[in-house]
Amino acid sequence: MGKVAFDISVSLDGYIAGADRTADTPMGRGGDRLHEWMGSEEGLALLGTMVVGLGAVIAGRRTYDDSVRWWGADGPSGPARRPTFVVTHTAPAESPADGVYRFVTGGIHEAVDQARTVAGDHTVCVMGGAHLIQTFLAAGLVEEISLHVVPVVLGAGTRLFDGAPPEQLPLEVLEVINTPTALHTRYAVVSSS
């Protein structure tokens, strides 16, 4: 089985979205800055290597609702079309025709089981939002953390680790890649057993 990892862009002060989020500006005020690294030459190369090892994606319902208009039927992995499991209480009435989306109403454990089944030996990526990532961390389901730290201080918005489990989570640095647009860091969650 492949590992379960979360991967997300974050400001230097720990925000994954700016303040004042709306349906038209889902990343909030200044939050689009967090994804600019993806358009750089280095960012595109990094994304390409990440997709190669990607077997499936897990996202929360708000992330899906906010992003599906840009993702379209292909989902967050674009032309690679990796299956995307959306954790939700109820499936939406409509989703893109021939889309990669599967709506999971049985909780995060069911989503992980389904995603791991289709991913095989490849990575299952939990991409957010913050509450979903915090829930995965609290349940001990995350084996790896990948952060793209963008050189910006947003000052307000949605923090990645607010509401995270209060106990310490030991990490081991696996990789650090410094680019002009972001510092890309990858950590293994150190097992307590």
N, C-alpha and C positions, 0 to 999 in steps of 0.2 A: 504494500500500500504506500501511496505517496504521502508526503507530509501535508499538514494543514498550516498555512501561513497567512498572515495578514500583511497587506501592502497598501500604503497610503501616503499621500503627500501631506506635509505638515509645515506650518510656519515655525520660525525660531521660538516663538512664545507658546507653541503647542496647540494651535488652532488648525482644524481641518476645513473650516469654512469661516467666512467673515460674518459680521453682524448683519442684521436686517435681511435675512433670507426670505425670498418670495418664490413663487412658481416661475416667474420670469428671470429671476436672478438666484438660482439655487445655491450658488457658492457664496452668496452674500456680498456685502460691500468689500471690494478688494480681493475677494476669495479666488477669482479666476487666476490671479497671480500664482497660485499654488500649482497650477497645471501647465504653466508656460514652459517648464523644463522639457515637457514631452515633445515640444515642437523644435527643440534644438537638435543639431546633428548628433551630439552625444546622447541626448535623451531618446531619440529615435533608435539608435543602435542598442541602447540598454533595453528599451521596450521590446525590440526584436528578439533579444536573447531570453527575455522573461517569458514571452509567448511560447517559445519552443518547449519549455519545461512545464507549461500550464496545461492541466487536464480539465479543470472546471473552476467556476467562479461561484461564490456565494455573496449575495448582496441583500440588504434590507429593503423593505418595501418603499421607504422614502427615497432611497438612492435610486431605485428602479423608476419610481414616478418622476423624480427630478431629471433623470438622464435618458430615458427611453427615446425621447424625441431626437436626441443626438446619436444614440447608439443604433437605432433602427432595429431591424430583424437580426443583425449580426451580433448584437450585444457588446459588452465592454471590450472584448478581445478583437473586435473588428472582423476583418476578412478571415481570421483563424476560426471564427464561429465556435468557440468553446461553450459547452453547456453552462447556462447561468441559472442557478437556483436562487429564487427570491423567497426569503423568509417573510411570511405574511400571515395575518389572521384570516383574510379572505382573498381569493384570487380576483384580479380585476375583471370586469365584464369584457374587456377587449385587450388584446396584445397584438403586436405585429404578426402578420401572416408569415408562416414559415420561419418564425423566430426561434431563437435558441433558449427561450425562457421556460423554466419549470417552476411552478408556484408551490411552495411547501408550507402547509398549514399546521404541521405537527411539531414545530419547534426546531431548535438548532441541531439537536442530535439527529433528528430525521434528515435534516438538510445535509449534515456531514456524511451520514451513511449513504445517501443517494449520490452525493458528489464524489465520494471516494470510489463508489462502485463504477462510475463512468470514467473517472480519472485514472484508475489503475495505478501505475507506478509514478504518475505525474503529480504535480502539486495541485492542491485545492487552495485557491486564493480567496480569503475573506476580504472584501474590499470596503465594507462599511455599510452604513454610517457608524458614527462613534458609539452609539448605544449597542449596536450589534457586535462590534469589536469588543467592547467592555464585557458583554454577556459571554462571548467566546472565551475571553481571558478568565473570567470568574469560574467558568465550567472546566477550565484546564484543557481546553481543546486546541490551543495554539501551540505549535511546535517551533515556529519561526516568525520573526517580526522583521518587516522591511519598511523602512521609513525614508522618504525623500524629503530632506529638510531644506526648505526653500529660504533663501536669505531675505526674509521680510518679517517684520513684526506687525501683526494685524491688530493687536490690542484688544480685540473683542470678537466674539463669535461662538463657534462650537469647538470646545476643547476635546482633544482626543482622549485624554485619560481622566477627565472628571467622571466620577462614578465607578472608576476601576476598583478592583478588589484592594482592600486596605493593606493586605500583607505584601511583603516584598516578593518580587519576581526576579530571581537571578537570571542574568543573560550572559551569553558568551558572544563576543564580537566575531562574526564570520567574514565580513567584507566591508570595506569602506572605499567608495569611489567618489573622488572629488571632481566635480565639473563646474564650469562657470555659472551654471543655472541652479544647481542643487548639490547637496551632499547626500549621497545615496548610501545608507547604512543597512546592514543585514545582521540580525542577531539570532542565535539559537536560544530557545527557552531551556534553561538548565533544569533537568528533572530533579525533584526533591527525594526521589526514591533511591 
